[in-house]
Amino acid sequence: MAHWLAGADGCRIGWVAAFWHPRSGELRVRILDRFIDFASAPEKPGVIAVDMPIGLPGHIGPDGRGPERLVRPLLGMRQSSVFSVPSRAAVHAPDFREACRLAAETSEPPRQLSKQLFMIAPKMREVDGALRADPKLAARTFEVHPEVAFWRLNGDRALSEPKKVKGTPYPPGLALRRRLLFGAGFAKSILEAAPPRGAGPDDVLDALACAAIAQRIDAGLARPFPDPPGRDEHGLPIAIWA
């Protein structure tokens, strides 16, 4: 493996980018303003693993978008971290009321839209627009989910501790995730370093977990849920990789 890989996790001021070169062990963590900035990053990552839904169907059927239904049973008490993803129309709605209307209108049976999901809709729109506009970027970008990534790093077992309790970082849960990332090849000094300004410690750990799955994807070891992935009307894959 001779190239850089990237893990990407949204934060309040942009994106936590974890650029990792597994062969040398070098890691560069910084904040990017926009997701499209991964395309022009000097590291030129061969794989970008992002914690954000990618393929957005025009219609949501009884089984939901697909990946969420498959990964939730794997996560035990952590399965509430996997939000139900609505249609592209609902994601691109201008306000919560309209998003709720469109989510119900484009699902069978009609489904509600969670406020939590709507709060990350701007990031979803950003990724969706960037990948639809740049096929080369789309070809090297994969959807991942940190809790599914940590499930994989934990020997396909659900984690026993949450990363947050009542919205506050939870030290035992962060320590567990650091141990798993250390086992995946990240140095302790990296895992214990202060996060970049504008990001929390959990944001950085999630970005590193995404980078660990980027390595699995690059090595041909990762599995998509579902397998094979579905496709939306723009050809973007609908799958969570781990």
Backbone bond lengths (Angstrom), bond angles and torsions (degrees), N, CA, C in turn:
res aa  C-N    CA-C-N  psi(-1)  N-CA   C-N-CA  omega(-1)  CA-C   N-CA-C  phi
1 M - - - 1.464 - - 1.519 108.16 -
2 A 1.291 117.39 115.46 1.455 120.13 -171.82 1.514 113.35 -119.84
3 H 1.324 117.22 12.64 1.458 116.89 -178.54 1.521 111.25 -130.66
4 W 1.315 114.30 171.19 1.451 121.79 179.93 1.528 110.64 -78.77
5 L 1.332 114.74 151.39 1.449 123.57 173.44 1.517 107.03 -125.02
6 A 1.321 117.10 162.76 1.466 119.58 -178.18 1.509 111.56 -139.20
7 G 1.330 114.67 139.37 1.454 122.24 167.92 1.515 108.25 -111.49
8 A 1.325 117.72 139.74 1.454 121.86 -175.52 1.521 110.20 -131.59
9 D 1.333 115.15 129.06 1.458 120.62 177.60 1.525 108.52 -135.41
10 G 1.316 117.27 131.62 1.454 120.55 179.94 1.519 111.73 -68.10
11 C 1.329 116.50 143.03 1.454 122.04 174.11 1.529 107.77 -135.12
12 R 1.312 117.39 178.92 1.474 119.28 -170.31 1.517 113.09 -68.05
13 I 1.340 118.73 -21.81 1.470 119.05 -178.75 1.533 112.64 -112.80
14 G 1.315 117.54 7.02 1.467 119.40 179.68 1.511 110.99 156.28
15 W 1.326 115.50 -122.55 1.463 121.90 -176.91 1.527 110.23 -134.76
16 V 1.337 116.18 132.11 1.460 119.88 169.30 1.521 106.86 -81.33
17 A 1.315 115.64 120.47 1.464 121.27 -179.86 1.520 108.91 -109.79
18 A 1.321 115.86 122.82 1.461 121.70 175.81 1.524 108.05 -111.06
19 F 1.334 116.19 99.71 1.464 121.64 178.05 1.527 107.79 -90.78
20 W 1.329 115.54 121.33 1.466 121.21 -172.77 1.519 109.35 -126.58
21 H 1.344 114.76 133.69 1.461 121.17 173.64 1.524 106.41 -113.60
22 P 1.339 118.27 91.38 1.461 120.78 -171.70 1.527 114.42 -56.74
23 R 1.327 117.41 -32.71 1.476 118.27 -177.65 1.519 111.41 -66.22
24 S 1.324 117.01 -43.91 1.465 120.22 -179.29 1.523 112.39 -89.99
25 G 1.333 116.39 -19.16 1.450 120.37 -176.59 1.520 113.64 84.73
26 E 1.328 117.42 -2.53 1.462 119.74 -177.78 1.527 110.37 -69.36
27 L 1.322 114.75 137.95 1.460 121.21 179.18 1.522 109.24 -133.07
28 R 1.304 115.89 134.54 1.462 121.77 177.08 1.522 108.04 -125.75
29 V 1.318 115.54 116.94 1.461 120.82 179.56 1.524 108.42 -113.02
30 R 1.315 116.35 125.58 1.463 120.56 178.30 1.524 109.38 -153.76
31 I 1.309 115.10 169.93 1.456 121.91 178.32 1.529 109.35 -95.76
32 L 1.319 116.41 131.17 1.461 121.82 171.43 1.524 108.16 -108.12
33 D 1.320 115.87 139.74 1.463 119.93 -178.54 1.519 112.47 -67.86
34 R 1.333 116.72 -38.81 1.460 121.64 -173.71 1.520 110.03 -133.93
35 F 1.321 116.59 152.07 1.456 119.16 178.47 1.525 111.11 -63.40
36 I 1.323 117.17 -35.38 1.464 120.63 -178.48 1.524 111.28 -60.84
37 D 1.347 117.77 -19.22 1.461 120.63 -179.96 1.531 112.16 -66.62
38 F 1.337 117.89 -19.09 1.469 119.27 174.82 1.527 110.46 -62.72
39 A 1.335 116.62 -31.87 1.464 120.30 -177.79 1.515 112.06 -65.76
40 S 1.344 117.27 -30.86 1.463 120.81 -177.33 1.524 112.85 -107.28
41 A 1.329 117.67 9.81 1.465 120.39 -179.91 1.523 110.35 -62.02
42 P 1.333 117.85 140.53 1.470 120.04 -178.61 1.527 113.45 -61.31
43 E 1.347 117.76 -24.07 1.469 120.10 179.35 1.521 112.25 -70.83
44 K 1.336 117.60 -20.78 1.468 122.10 -178.06 1.539 111.40 47.55
45 P 1.336 118.10 60.78 1.466 119.72 -175.52 1.519 112.53 -60.67
46 G 1.334 115.15 136.92 1.460 120.68 179.00 1.502 112.51 -74.48
47 V 1.340 116.98 -27.79 1.462 122.91 177.44 1.527 107.37 -135.92
48 I 1.328 116.04 134.18 1.456 122.39 174.67 1.516 107.27 -118.83
49 A 1.324 116.96 115.71 1.463 121.63 179.31 1.517 107.55 -105.25
50 V 1.326 116.74 115.08 1.464 121.43 -172.09 1.519 111.81 -116.99
51 D 1.323 115.19 135.99 1.457 121.20 176.22 1.522 108.64 -83.02
52 M 1.315 115.31 78.66 1.459 121.31 179.71 1.526 108.04 -167.43
53 P 1.341 118.53 137.51 1.463 119.37 175.12 1.519 111.48 -59.16
54 I 1.313 116.72 139.88 1.466 121.30 -178.49 1.524 110.72 -108.90
55 G 1.313 118.20 -71.66 1.459 119.54 -179.21 1.520 111.02 -69.07
56 L 1.326 116.91 127.24 1.465 122.31 -177.08 1.524 109.12 -121.47
57 P 1.320 117.96 105.82 1.465 120.22 -178.22 1.524 111.97 -66.50
58 G 1.321 115.23 158.36 1.455 120.66 173.74 1.517 111.98 -77.75
59 H 1.335 116.34 -22.38 1.471 121.72 -178.16 1.523 108.52 -143.09
60 I 1.322 116.32 138.28 1.470 122.41 -179.97 1.524 108.61 -106.53
61 G 1.320 116.66 120.14 1.461 121.36 -178.62 1.514 112.97 -89.00
62 P 1.325 117.43 -170.90 1.469 121.79 -176.41 1.528 114.21 -58.75
63 D 1.329 117.56 -28.71 1.459 120.50 -179.01 1.525 112.66 -91.81
64 G 1.329 117.72 10.50 1.459 119.50 -178.74 1.516 111.24 76.01
65 R 1.320 115.84 -161.65 1.459 119.49 -179.85 1.525 111.14 -68.23
66 G 1.317 117.36 -28.82 1.466 121.12 177.45 1.521 113.48 126.49
67 P 1.344 118.81 -65.98 1.466 120.00 -176.70 1.522 113.61 -58.65
68 E 1.331 116.68 -39.92 1.468 119.38 -176.38 1.526 111.54 -60.76
69 R 1.307 116.37 -43.34 1.467 120.32 -179.41 1.522 111.36 -62.49
70 L 1.322 116.90 -33.04 1.467 120.75 -177.16 1.523 112.82 -78.50
71 V 1.333 117.68 -34.77 1.468 118.54 -174.39 1.518 113.51 -90.51
72 R 1.316 117.97 -24.66 1.471 118.93 -177.03 1.529 113.07 -55.69
73 P 1.348 119.51 -45.79 1.465 118.73 -178.37 1.528 113.81 -61.57
74 L 1.322 117.66 -18.63 1.457 120.71 -179.22 1.530 112.56 -76.35
75 L 1.333 116.82 -20.43 1.459 120.45 -164.72 1.517 115.18 -99.74
76 G 1.312 118.40 -1.34 1.453 119.68 177.76 1.522 111.70 57.11
77 M 1.329 116.37 -125.98 1.464 122.01 -178.28 1.521 112.99 -69.53
78 R 1.325 117.44 -10.98 1.470 120.79 -178.21 1.537 112.21 -92.95
79 Q 1.333 118.14 2.64 1.466 119.04 -171.74 1.523 113.58 -69.37
80 S 1.343 118.05 -18.52 1.461 119.54 177.60 1.528 112.29 -68.08
81 S 1.327 117.45 -12.53 1.468 120.61 178.03 1.524 111.90 -74.79
82 V 1.333 117.64 -10.43 1.467 122.02 -179.99 1.525 108.46 -97.73
83 F 1.331 116.07 103.42 1.460 121.12 -177.15 1.528 111.02 -78.71
84 S 1.316 115.87 151.12 1.469 121.28 173.79 1.526 108.85 -77.11
85 V 1.323 116.68 125.29 1.467 122.23 -176.11 1.524 109.54 -94.48
86 P 1.338 118.09 128.31 1.462 121.17 179.97 1.526 111.69 -86.79
87 S 1.308 115.96 -170.85 1.462 121.68 179.19 1.527 111.27 -69.12
88 R 1.330 115.32 164.26 1.465 120.26 176.99 1.528 111.11 -59.13
89 A 1.340 117.25 -39.27 1.468 120.11 -179.52 1.522 110.88 -59.60
90 A 1.334 117.87 -42.19 1.461 121.33 179.54 1.526 111.09 -67.73
91 V 1.321 116.81 -39.83 1.470 120.69 178.82 1.524 110.80 -62.13
92 H 1.312 117.15 -36.88 1.468 121.22 -176.36 1.531 112.50 -91.04
93 A 1.329 118.71 6.80 1.461 121.41 179.77 1.527 110.86 -65.70
94 P 1.340 117.62 148.91 1.461 120.90 -175.25 1.526 114.96 -75.71
95 D 1.325 117.77 -21.51 1.468 119.63 -179.38 1.528 109.13 -150.68
96 F 1.326 115.19 169.44 1.469 120.34 -173.41 1.530 111.70 -64.64
97 R 1.317 117.14 -40.51 1.465 119.85 -179.19 1.526 110.96 -60.72
98 E 1.335 116.47 -46.17 1.457 120.15 179.85 1.529 110.96 -68.23
99 A 1.324 116.29 -36.14 1.463 119.87 178.11 1.525 110.72 -62.72
100 C 1.325 116.46 -41.47 1.468 120.15 178.04 1.525 110.86 -63.27
101 R 1.329 116.15 -42.66 1.462 119.99 179.94 1.520 110.81 -61.83
102 L 1.333 115.93 -46.55 1.463 120.20 -178.19 1.527 111.72 -69.71
103 A 1.331 117.08 -35.25 1.469 119.76 177.76 1.519 110.54 -60.76
104 A 1.333 116.49 -44.00 1.463 120.46 179.19 1.525 111.88 -69.16
105 E 1.322 115.44 -38.34 1.465 120.92 -177.02 1.524 112.50 -69.28
106 T 1.338 116.66 -28.01 1.468 121.04 -175.25 1.525 112.60 -107.96
107 S 1.325 117.28 23.82 1.467 120.27 177.33 1.521 109.70 -135.16
108 E 1.318 114.53 151.66 1.464 121.44 -179.01 1.521 108.77 -139.67
109 P 1.355 117.72 111.86 1.463 126.45 -2.00 1.528 111.52 -68.56
110 P 1.335 118.87 162.92 1.461 121.36 -178.57 1.529 111.33 -56.39
111 R 1.336 115.76 130.31 1.460 121.31 -176.81 1.525 111.06 -115.31
112 Q 1.323 114.46 145.00 1.450 120.81 175.39 1.522 109.81 -78.68
113 L 1.328 116.08 158.88 1.465 122.59 176.61 1.523 108.44 -109.82
114 S 1.330 117.17 128.39 1.461 119.47 179.82 1.527 111.04 -78.24
115 K 1.328 114.99 147.78 1.462 120.09 177.14 1.532 110.28 -62.82
116 Q 1.333 116.75 -35.56 1.469 120.37 179.54 1.524 111.02 -61.03
117 L 1.329 115.98 -43.80 1.462 119.21 179.34 1.519 110.51 -65.23
118 F 1.327 116.73 -41.95 1.465 119.11 -178.65 1.527 111.09 -63.55
119 M 1.329 117.60 -30.42 1.465 120.41 -179.99 1.525 112.20 -65.30
120 I 1.335 117.65 -26.76 1.467 119.42 177.83 1.527 112.25 -99.10
121 A 1.345 116.92 4.10 1.463 119.99 -179.92 1.533 113.01 -57.32
122 P 1.343 120.39 -37.85 1.472 118.31 176.91 1.531 112.93 -58.78
123 K 1.323 117.17 -38.26 1.465 120.31 177.27 1.530 110.43 -68.36
124 M 1.330 116.61 -38.76 1.461 120.28 177.90 1.521 110.90 -62.92
125 R 1.334 116.32 -42.14 1.466 120.00 178.29 1.522 110.87 -64.17
126 E 1.314 115.50 -37.17 1.471 120.20 179.88 1.529 111.10 -62.39
127 V 1.329 116.12 -48.34 1.464 120.57 179.08 1.517 110.74 -65.23
128 D 1.326 116.37 -44.69 1.463 121.00 -178.95 1.526 110.64 -58.94
129 G 1.322 117.01 -46.70 1.460 120.37 -179.95 1.514 112.64 -64.88
130 A 1.338 116.46 -41.89 1.465 120.19 -178.45 1.526 111.48 -64.47
131 L 1.322 117.58 -42.35 1.463 120.45 -176.74 1.526 111.80 -74.62
132 R 1.313 116.95 -34.71 1.468 119.15 177.56 1.533 111.06 -69.03
133 A 1.331 116.47 -29.16 1.468 120.10 -177.86 1.522 113.29 -85.60
134 D 1.337 117.30 -18.70 1.467 120.61 -173.19 1.532 109.67 -135.18
135 P 1.331 118.15 91.30 1.467 120.62 -178.63 1.528 113.58 -58.10
136 K 1.324 117.96 -32.29 1.469 120.11 179.38 1.531 110.57 -67.49
137 L 1.320 116.59 -39.39 1.460 119.96 176.08 1.522 110.03 -67.04
138 A 1.323 116.38 -41.28 1.466 120.44 179.68 1.523 111.46 -60.90
139 A 1.327 117.30 -36.05 1.464 121.17 -176.18 1.521 112.39 -67.65
140 R 1.326 117.79 -22.13 1.469 119.84 -179.10 1.521 113.19 -113.27
141 T 1.334 116.68 12.76 1.460 121.46 179.86 1.519 110.06 -111.74
142 F 1.323 116.26 131.89 1.466 122.47 -175.03 1.527 109.64 -129.93
143 E 1.310 115.74 140.58 1.462 121.02 176.62 1.526 110.33 -80.25
144 V 1.318 115.78 129.98 1.463 121.40 174.61 1.530 107.98 -132.60
145 H 1.307 115.73 171.62 1.466 121.47 175.50 1.519 107.05 -137.61
146 P 1.345 118.91 126.67 1.466 120.02 -174.61 1.521 114.70 -54.95
147 E 1.337 117.83 -42.28 1.467 117.72 -178.03 1.524 111.51 -68.31
148 V 1.324 116.92 -32.41 1.468 119.62 174.78 1.530 109.44 -70.74
149 A 1.333 116.34 -36.72 1.469 120.24 176.63 1.528 110.33 -62.38
150 F 1.328 116.89 -45.83 1.470 119.51 179.71 1.528 110.92 -67.83
151 W 1.322 117.86 -33.50 1.470 120.86 172.67 1.522 109.55 -56.90
152 R 1.317 116.78 -45.69 1.467 120.78 179.42 1.528 110.87 -64.63
153 L 1.333 116.82 -45.11 1.472 120.46 -178.99 1.524 111.65 -67.87
154 N 1.335 117.03 -18.91 1.465 121.97 -179.86 1.528 111.38 -95.63
155 G 1.314 116.49 26.17 1.460 120.24 178.77 1.508 113.07 70.53
156 D 1.337 117.33 36.45 1.464 123.30 -179.75 1.526 111.65 61.07
157 R 1.333 115.10 40.05 1.467 121.27 176.63 1.525 109.05 -126.30
158 A 1.326 116.04 140.59 1.461 120.35 177.70 1.525 110.18 -64.41
159 L 1.331 116.47 145.16 1.448 120.55 179.39 1.531 110.61 -74.77
160 S 1.317 115.41 144.21 1.462 121.04 -176.31 1.519 112.98 -86.09
161 E 1.340 117.42 -13.82 1.458 120.71 -176.08 1.525 110.80 -125.95
162 P 1.325 118.65 139.93 1.467 120.89 173.91 1.517 110.92 -76.30
163 K 1.334 115.95 161.04 1.470 118.70 176.16 1.519 111.86 -86.67
164 K 1.343 116.41 -20.97 1.456 121.75 177.69 1.525 109.75 -136.56
165 V 1.322 115.65 150.26 1.450 122.16 172.17 1.523 106.85 -129.46
166 K 1.331 116.49 120.23 1.467 122.38 -177.33 1.528 111.63 53.70
167 G 1.339 115.16 41.27 1.453 120.49 175.91 1.510 115.63 79.57
168 T 1.323 117.74 2.42 1.468 122.13 -178.23 1.527 109.61 -112.45
169 P 1.352 118.32 135.09 1.462 119.72 177.39 1.529 111.74 -52.15
170 Y 1.315 115.49 136.15 1.466 122.77 -174.32 1.526 108.70 -108.95
171 P 1.334 118.48 108.30 1.474 121.28 -172.58 1.522 115.57 -51.36
172 P 1.351 120.71 -45.90 1.479 117.83 179.45 1.528 112.60 -61.59
173 G 1.339 116.50 -37.25 1.457 119.19 178.78 1.514 112.40 -68.45
174 L 1.326 117.62 -39.27 1.466 120.97 177.35 1.524 110.09 -66.87
175 A 1.341 117.32 -39.12 1.467 120.54 179.78 1.528 110.50 -63.81
176 L 1.327 117.40 -40.67 1.464 121.02 177.62 1.522 110.30 -60.80
177 R 1.309 117.03 -44.54 1.463 120.52 -178.96 1.527 111.31 -67.57
178 R 1.320 117.39 -36.31 1.476 119.48 176.02 1.526 111.11 -63.64
179 R 1.332 117.15 -39.20 1.468 119.67 178.18 1.522 111.09 -62.52
180 L 1.308 116.95 -42.20 1.463 120.17 179.59 1.531 111.08 -66.01
181 L 1.320 117.07 -39.85 1.468 120.19 179.18 1.526 111.03 -69.39
182 F 1.322 116.91 -34.19 1.469 119.76 174.47 1.527 109.41 -61.67
183 G 1.319 116.68 -42.20 1.457 120.78 177.16 1.512 113.08 -64.78
184 A 1.333 116.67 -24.08 1.473 120.98 179.52 1.521 112.15 -85.18
185 G 1.347 117.41 -4.75 1.457 119.39 174.62 1.513 116.63 116.77
186 F 1.338 118.06 3.74 1.454 120.21 179.34 1.532 110.39 -90.08
187 A 1.313 116.88 137.62 1.464 121.94 -177.69 1.533 110.69 -69.46
188 K 1.349 116.00 147.56 1.459 120.50 179.47 1.525 111.58 -59.95
189 S 1.326 116.46 -36.38 1.467 119.49 -179.61 1.524 111.25 -61.34
190 I 1.324 115.82 -34.81 1.462 121.04 177.85 1.525 110.09 -70.38
191 L 1.318 115.87 -43.48 1.457 120.61 -175.10 1.519 112.39 -70.18
192 E 1.335 117.28 -24.92 1.459 120.93 -177.87 1.523 112.82 -100.67
193 A 1.336 117.44 -0.04 1.464 120.87 -179.16 1.528 110.56 -70.02
194 A 1.333 116.13 152.92 1.459 121.00 177.13 1.521 109.39 -65.77
195 P 1.325 117.31 141.74 1.470 119.56 179.37 1.529 110.81 -69.64
196 P 1.323 117.85 157.28 1.466 120.39 174.69 1.527 110.39 -61.32
197 R 1.323 115.80 152.32 1.464 120.12 178.46 1.534 109.69 -57.84
198 G 1.320 115.98 130.77 1.456 121.21 -179.44 1.513 113.58 99.31
199 A 1.333 117.53 -4.42 1.467 122.00 179.70 1.520 109.66 -126.85
200 G 1.316 116.54 150.72 1.447 121.54 175.91 1.519 110.98 -94.95
201 P 1.328 117.80 165.31 1.474 119.75 178.88 1.522 112.51 -59.64
202 D 1.333 117.34 -34.59 1.463 119.97 179.25 1.528 111.24 -69.13
203 D 1.354 117.29 -32.25 1.465 120.00 176.94 1.530 110.49 -61.97
204 V 1.333 116.30 -42.86 1.463 120.21 -178.78 1.521 110.51 -67.34
205 L 1.334 117.14 -43.63 1.469 119.65 179.35 1.524 111.07 -62.76
206 D 1.330 116.82 -38.01 1.469 119.58 177.24 1.528 110.98 -65.27
207 A 1.344 117.31 -40.84 1.465 119.97 178.59 1.524 110.77 -64.35
208 L 1.332 116.84 -37.58 1.471 120.01 177.61 1.526 110.95 -67.61
209 A 1.329 116.88 -38.27 1.468 119.54 176.30 1.521 110.39 -62.17
210 C 1.330 116.61 -39.23 1.465 120.14 176.19 1.529 110.28 -62.43
211 A 1.347 116.26 -41.53 1.466 119.95 179.01 1.527 111.12 -63.43
212 A 1.336 116.81 -36.33 1.469 119.84 177.54 1.522 110.99 -62.85
213 I 1.340 116.67 -38.30 1.465 119.12 177.08 1.520 110.30 -72.43
214 A 1.338 117.75 -32.86 1.472 119.67 174.65 1.523 110.27 -57.54
215 Q 1.335 117.19 -38.37 1.468 119.99 177.31 1.530 110.61 -64.69
216 R 1.333 116.99 -42.01 1.465 120.29 178.51 1.522 110.62 -63.19
217 I 1.332 116.72 -40.84 1.461 120.16 178.04 1.520 109.97 -62.64
218 D 1.321 116.68 -46.33 1.457 121.75 -178.18 1.524 111.60 -62.10
219 A 1.329 116.26 -33.78 1.466 121.17 -178.98 1.523 112.69 -86.17
220 G 1.336 117.41 -2.48 1.460 120.38 -179.15 1.515 113.75 77.30
221 L 1.338 117.70 20.34 1.459 121.77 -177.25 1.520 113.53 -101.02
222 A 1.321 117.47 -16.21 1.458 120.51 -175.11 1.524 110.75 -77.13
223 R 1.328 113.51 155.46 1.466 120.37 178.70 1.531 108.69 -121.58
224 P 1.327 117.71 136.94 1.464 119.08 175.17 1.523 111.68 -89.92
225 F 1.315 115.67 147.17 1.470 122.50 172.27 1.519 107.00 -116.60
226 P 1.338 121.07 109.60 1.464 127.86 0.53 1.530 112.02 -78.64
227 D 1.319 114.84 168.68 1.459 122.33 179.62 1.536 108.00 -126.21
228 P 1.339 117.75 111.37 1.463 127.93 3.70 1.527 111.66 -79.04
229 P 1.351 116.56 161.91 1.464 119.87 179.14 1.525 111.51 -63.83
230 G 1.329 115.35 152.10 1.451 120.08 169.61 1.526 109.84 -79.76
231 R 1.322 116.16 -176.99 1.477 121.56 177.16 1.518 108.51 -139.01
232 D 1.333 115.83 143.55 1.455 118.64 173.69 1.525 109.52 -89.19
233 E 1.327 117.24 -177.25 1.466 120.81 -174.34 1.525 113.23 -67.46
234 H 1.335 116.92 -13.53 1.466 120.61 176.50 1.535 111.93 -100.54
235 G 1.323 116.38 5.04 1.459 120.69 178.65 1.516 114.78 85.72
236 L 1.329 118.06 3.49 1.464 120.32 178.98 1.525 109.83 -76.68
237 P 1.329 117.59 140.13 1.462 120.81 -176.68 1.524 111.96 -69.89
238 I 1.316 115.52 148.00 1.465 122.30 176.79 1.526 106.75 -117.66
239 A 1.323 115.74 92.21 1.466 120.91 -177.98 1.519 109.72 -166.98
240 I 1.325 115.97 145.30 1.460 122.92 169.35 1.526 107.33 -100.85
241 W 1.327 116.41 129.04 1.461 121.83 -177.46 1.526 111.90 -101.13
242 A 1.327 115.09 144.55 1.470 119.52 176.91 1.521 110.02 -155.41
